[in-house]
Amino acid sequence: MTEEKISELLAAVVSGYGPRFGRKSVKKSAKKLEMSTVEAQLESGSGDSYTLSKKAFADCGSILEEHPSEGIIEGVILSGGAKMNPAFLALQVKDGQVYLKAWAKEGLIKQHTAEGAIEAFRLAFAKAKKPA
């Protein structure tokens, strides 16, 4: 997904909160918010890394697209203050590694939403790796 589409997706999710707080239209404002990105890498160890990643993603967010032949999963994880700020997370499983990149819109008060989304995935992935 392109950065422009990611920005539009995040702005749409953020603008959905406006009416709850008495604001009629916040989509224009949401589009103007600064976009932050964070990258990380996890060692998957043994097991089916793609299946573990898919389970972890489903446990901490919403999967929007999958490309199993390329080892790619994309979706949204709510993060930031009160877990209300969306982050778009893309991951690729390759050579026993899980490569992560998160994008988020940040306002005047930085909530470190992209970092929080990666941490939420990291915790869910560690949980998914543990035997039942």
N, C-alpha and C positions, 0 to 999 in steps of 0.2 A: 504494500500500500504506500502511496506517495505521502510525503510530509504534508502537502496541501490537503489531501483527503483526511489524514490523521487530524490535522488542525480543525477541519470542518466537523468531523465526528466528535471531537472533544468539545468544541463550541456548542454543538447541538445538545450534548449531555448536560453541560454546565448551564445552558439557557433554560433547561427544563426546571431548574430550581427557582427561577425568577418569580413565577406566579405564586409559589408557596410563601414567598416573603413579600408579597404585595407589589412586585415589579412586573410590569406587563411585557416588556421586551428587553432581553439582555443579550440576545444573540450577537448583535453588532459589537457590543462591548466585549463579549466572550471571544470573538474572533480576533480582537486587538490584543488580547493578553499575550504576554511573553511565553514562548514555548521553551521548556527545558528538556534536555535529554540526558540519559544516564545509560552507560553500558556496563555489563558485568559478565562473568563467565563462571560456570559451575562445573566441577568434575562430577560426572554421573556415576562413576564406578561400574559395578557389575549390574546386569539386568538389562531389560529393554528400556533404554533411555527415553525413547519417544513416547511409549505408553506411560511411563512414570511422569514425564513432563505434561502429558495430556491430562492425567488424573490430577496432578498438582494444580494445573491451570483451572480445571473445572472446580476444584475445591476452593480456590481463592478469587476467582473472577468469572468472566463470561467469554467463552471462545466464540470468535466471529468468523474466522477462516482457518482452514487447515490445508496443508499441502504435504501429505505424508511421504510422497516420493522424494521430496526435498528436505524432509525433517522440520518443516516450518509450521508453527502455530501462532496465530495472532488473535488478540482480544483485548478486553478492557478489565481493569482491576480498579475498584474504588479505593482510594487512599487519601492521604492528607488529613486535615482536621475533620474529626467526626466521620471519617471514611466517606466523605461526600464529594471529593474531587476525583474525577476519573483520570486514569492514566492508560494509555495505549501501550500494550506490551507485545513485542514480537520476539519470538525465540526460534533458534535453529539448533537442532541436535546434529552434531557432526563429530566423528572420530572420538567418541566417548566424552565429549564436552557438550555443555548446553550454553550457547551464546545468547545473551539477553540484551535487549535494548528497549528502554521505556521512554515515552514522550508524555508530557503533561503541560497544561496551561497553568501559569502561576500569576497571581494577582500582586497587589502591593505587599501583602504579608506572605512571605514564602513559606509554603507548607511542605516542601521537599516531597512532593507527590510522586515523582518518578522514582526517587530513591525508596520511598515507602512501598511502591508497587513491586519493585525488585525484591525487597526484603520479605514482603508477603509471599511472593512466589518461592523464594529461597526456603522459607519455613515450611510451606506446603510441600515442596519437593523433598525436603529432609523427612517429613512425616510419611510421604508416599514411599520412600525408600525403606522404611522400617518394616520388618516382617509383621504380619497380622497376628 
